[in-house]
């Protein structure tokens, strides 16, 4: 029976809600199990999770995609309280933490999570710790050629110390999204200098945001870097007269958005942004939102690990289907 419960509880990471899981188990067991009973899956999965996080990295990926996802976790404090049964309980305090994750991408387009850990923030010290843990597990720091990031603070300093051969690729999607924060919508309500009659202001603003974002994204969809730079020049010539601040901010540090052109063309869609890792985070957030606040770090990391195992299985299944 314990093995049946453990395996049934794994369904919670496959998208089954807690209520659906409790109802399904009721049909088998004839009783409704508590949340505590269902949550035993975290205990069952902790051993393989810990083994995975310590296993040696024997195939260093030349490209790393890094990012963090924020969670809320309960931490015990020194204060205590007495429950109705007279037992002393420690009070807990909910705190925000970030799971720093690293995904590897190989030349044959394989990609998979290779490491994750909990940190208090995304500063230089936290990313240095991640890099050191990767090296301790066997990552060949000289073989890492590129690190893809959304521009998180502290990462570049950590890279200089631990990944000296790697170049930074700034996420192009985050770069484009940043345009909207600096739009002034001045210099007329039209979406471009050649536009004729201006639509109503609200519609015009949406049109301008969409037009600028689409034009910016097309820069990074160019097949070669020289063509991308030509598209960038055309973008600046078109939009700088209308939105000088947004265009200036977009141009700042844009050279880091072109690093992906050092890779083979078939890798460009995978490594010019952090989208691969963001898609996984969306799956994890869906499960984390259902749980709410994690009771401890182990439960948080275990759920993260189980979602990772599911996503890797889905990816492997799709790969087999394509080759089969």
ZISUL-V972511 format. One record per backbone hydrogen bond with DSSP energy under -0.5 kcal/mol. NH is the residue of the N-H (numbers start at 1). CO is the residue of the C=O. If there is no record, write none. Layout:
NH_CO + NH_CO
//
This chain:
5_1 + 6_2 + 7_3 + 8_4 + 9_5 + 10_6 + 11_8 + 12_9 + 13_10 + 14_11 + 15_12 + 16_11 + 21_17 + 22_18 + 23_19 + 24_20 + 25_21 + 26_22 + 27_23 + 28_24 + 29_25 + 30_26 + 33_31 + 38_34 + 39_35 + 40_37 + 41_38 + 42_39 + 43_39 + 44_40 + 45_41 + 46_42 + 46_43 + 47_43 + 49_45 + 50_46 + 51_47 + 52_48 + 53_49 + 54_50 + 54_51 + 55_51 + 55_52 + 57_137 + 58_56 + 63_105 + 64_146 + 65_103 + 66_64 + 66_148 + 67_101 + 69_99 + 71_97 + 73_95 + 74_294 + 75_93 + 77_91 + 81_89 + 83_81 + 83_87 + 86_83 + 89_81 + 91_79 + 93_75 + 95_73 + 97_71 + 98_119 + 99_69 + 100_98 + 100_117 + 101_67 + 101_99 + 102_115 + 103_65 + 104_112 + 105_63 + 106_110 + 109_106 + 112_104 + 114_102 + 115_102 + 117_100 + 119_98 + 127_123 + 128_124 + 129_125 + 130_126 + 131_127 + 132_128 + 133_129 + 134_130 + 135_131 + 136_132 + 137_133 + 138_135 + 139_134 + 141_139 + 143_140 + 144_140 + 145_62 + 145_143 + 146_62 + 147_167 + 148_64 + 149_169 + 155_152 + 158_154 + 159_155 + 160_156 + 161_157 + 162_158 + 163_159 + 166_163 + 167_145 + 169_147 + 170_168 + 170_256 + 171_149 + 172_272 + 175_171 + 176_172 + 177_173 + 178_174 + 179_176 + 180_177 + 181_178 + 182_179 + 183_180 + 195_192 + 204_200 + 205_201 + 206_202 + 207_203 + 208_204 + 209_205 + 210_206 + 211_207 + 212_208 + 213_209 + 214_210 + 215_211 + 216_212 + 217_213 + 218_214 + 219_215 + 219_216 + 220_216 + 220_217 + 221_217 + 221_218 + 222_219 + 228_224 + 229_225 + 230_226 + 231_227 + 232_228 + 233_229 + 234_230 + 235_231 + 236_232 + 237_233 + 238_234 + 239_235 + 240_236 + 242_239 + 243_239 + 247_243 + 248_244 + 249_245 + 250_246 + 251_247 + 252_248 + 254_251 + 256_253 + 257_254 + 258_255 + 259_256 + 261_258 + 262_259 + 263_260 + 267_264 + 268_264 + 268_265 + 270_267 + 271_267 + 272_268 + 277_274 + 278_274 + 279_275 + 280_276 + 281_277 + 282_278 + 283_279 + 284_280 + 285_281 + 286_282 + 287_283 + 288_284 + 289_285 + 290_286 + 291_287 + 292_288 + 293_291 + 294_72 + 300_296 + 301_297 + 302_298 + 303_299 + 304_300 + 305_301 + 306_302 + 307_303 + 308_304 + 309_305 + 310_306 + 311_307 + 312_308 + 313_309 + 314_310 + 315_311 + 316_312 + 317_313 + 318_314 + 319_315 + 320_316 + 321_317 + 322_318 + 323_319 + 324_320
//
